[in-house]
Amino acid sequence: MGRSILEGGAGRERLTRDIFVPATATPGLGLLEDALTKTVTARPVEEKLRRAVRERRLQRAPFGELILPAMSANIISESEARLLETAITARTEAVQVDAFPPGYLTFRRERSPMTGEPVTRK
């Protein structure tokens, strides 16, 4: 069930058919959906790298660090490397969090949305 939802199967379509999904460049759901699509597309490449690590043809490392050694060992092609790099970049962008100045969230006074500085009411 979980896999069918994550991979865009019929179960996911039934659960999300009434949800508006914004353009992929839109922060929030748009970026998440874009990252999911790219990650699912790159899954076969990731599996090739996992298999190569299990077979000790590659050293254990994060996928991003395995791309060049895997290409050198003819484990993945250049197009597969680009696909994996695109997925990694999309995932990284999707999980970024907002940055706030120190103390912004602990201070209860009203703050300027532009600078984060306390606002004085007149």
Number of C-alpha atoms within 10 A of each C-alpha: 8 9 10 12 15 14 15 14 13 11 15 16 13 10 10 13 9 8 8 9 15 13 12 14 11 12 12 13 16 17 21 20 18 18 23 19 16 20 24 15 15 20 14 13 21 20 11 14 24 18 14 17 16 12 10 10 15 17 15 14 11 9 16 12 11 19 23 15 14 22 14 11 13 10 18 19 15 13 9 17 20 13 17 24 18 16 22 18 14 20 19 11 14 19 12 8 7 5 7 10 9 9 10 15 11 7 10 9 12 13 15 11 9 6 10 15 14 14 12 9 5 3
